[in-house]
């Protein structure tokens, strides 16, 4: 093939190849193949030396025409391919605005937290401060300083997890009373909610972990009437104006006199039903006047100061509040259950 024919066939091949090109990568490959430094046109031109002096400029001109022809074709094709590629991309990236969105699942407050927050708010509005104490506690704060010595029968009712003879998981938030009286001087008004632990099998009404809300007031002239008034106020806040509060004699080593706190059954209004086991009343905790011995042990003069204290079971309040009859529902964190509370 002489050079003219070679140039002609390069031109034809390039046109054919370009016709079949549909992507910018293929287009670039063709450009390199035909016009690149090691491309077909360059290798043909390297043979120019063999030509005669008359033929050289003629062939040179033809070669230049072929080059600019192919360059133009590539340029046109490039615009075409860019348009096709853009259309493809737009089609692939198109957004269907009618599709439903992805909604975020929002968490909700646990019913224990809902009721606890209400109790806290009520007591804060009466001037109480919220305090807390450790769950891993010394025997001294949990029992000893509360007038429950080692051999005291009251220990039997609170089956205790011990780490050592002196260290345990607290069985009652009453331990925080002692810590508060160690750190504060009267007047004292504190509320201490928290987790407590007792060895127990899990069933509908028992759990080895539960919550108590402890209250303590120490000041001059504090009487049982202040205790009753505070308890009435909180139960009305939680359960409505119609609720009645009852305190009856009970026994706790750290109070004297001691009382059991009950509220009228809000299911039957006090007449007696299955819910309150026919009694008309539901027990929610214990209370009393702080035992003068406890005050004296902490350096508070019982001839000048008196105090009241109470401890309520938070789970009890929540079960009654929402008519739930199984404490396990409060522990399992089943989202279907938790979603029922707002
Ligand atoms: N800590 C007692 C319990 O767990 C409840 C209690 C009774 C707390 C009398 C008190 C109180 O503060 O004065 O059974």
Boltz pocket constraint, residues with backbone or C-beta under 6 A from the ligand:
constraints:
  - pocket:
      binder: B
      contacts: [[A, 171], [A, 172], [A, 173], [A, 174], [A, 214], [A, 215], [A, 252], [A, 254], [A, 255], [A, 259], [A, 285], [A, 286], [A, 287], [A, 288], [A, 289], [A, 308], [A, 309], [A, 310], [A, 311], [A, 312]]
      max_distance: 6.0
